[in-house]
Amino acid sequence: MASEPIPFVGYIELEEESLTETLRHQLRIQQHEIDRLNAELMRQHGMIDELKNVINTKIEREKDVAVWYLERSL
């Protein structure tokens, strides 16, 4: 399994204030992306739970055979 690349490896010498601000800006961008992905993950979990509920309410049993329906709401 391939691993994700690591943005920074080793030591970084900060000699200029602009470099420090650039790194802070990059960290803010990364944190924003992490927050966005976490929100998307939670949304997907909610959709999965909703689909499970829909499937569980639409089961029709006939003898030992279960028929599953999934309806798409518009």
C-alpha positions in Angstrom: 0.0 0.0 0.0 1.4 3.4 -1.0 1.8 6.0 1.7 0.9 9.7 1.4 3.8 12.0 0.8 5.1 14.0 3.8 5.2 17.8 3.0 8.3 18.5 5.2 11.1 16.1 6.2 14.0 17.2 8.4 14.9 20.6 9.7 14.0 24.0 8.2 16.0 27.1 9.1 13.8 30.2 9.3 15.9 33.3 8.6 13.2 35.6 7.2 9.9 36.7 8.6 8.3 36.1 5.1 9.3 32.5 5.2 7.7 32.1 8.6 4.5 33.7 7.4 4.5 31.5 4.3 4.8 28.4 6.4 1.9 29.6 8.6 -0.2 30.3 5.5 0.5 26.7 4.2 -0.5 25.3 7.6 -3.7 27.2 7.6 -4.5 25.9 4.1 -3.8 22.3 5.2 -6.0 22.8 8.3 -8.8 24.1 6.1 -8.5 21.0 3.8 -8.5 18.7 6.9 -11.6 20.4 8.2 -13.3 20.2 4.8 -12.5 16.5 4.5 -13.7 15.8 8.0 -17.0 17.5 7.2 -17.3 15.5 4.0 -16.6 12.3 5.9 -19.3 13.1 8.4 -21.8 13.9 5.6 -21.0 10.5 4.0 -21.5 8.7 7.3 -24.9 10.4 7.6 -25.8 9.3 4.0 -24.8 5.7 4.8 -26.9 5.7 8.0 -29.9 7.1 6.1 -29.5 4.5 3.3 -29.3 1.7 5.9 -32.6 3.0 7.5 -34.3 3.1 4.0 -33.1 -0.4 3.2 -34.2 -1.8 6.6 -37.7 -0.3 6.2 -38.1 -1.6 2.7 -37.4 -5.3 3.3 -40.1 -7.7 2.2 -39.8 -11.3 3.3 -41.2 -14.2 1.4 -40.4 -17.5 3.1 -36.6 -17.5 3.6 -35.8 -15.0 0.8 -35.3 -11.3 1.6 -35.9 -8.8 -1.2 -34.1 -5.4 -0.7 -35.3 -2.2 -2.3 -33.4 1.1 -2.5 -35.4 4.1 -3.7 -33.9 7.3 -4.8 -35.7 10.4 -3.6 -35.7 13.4 -5.9 
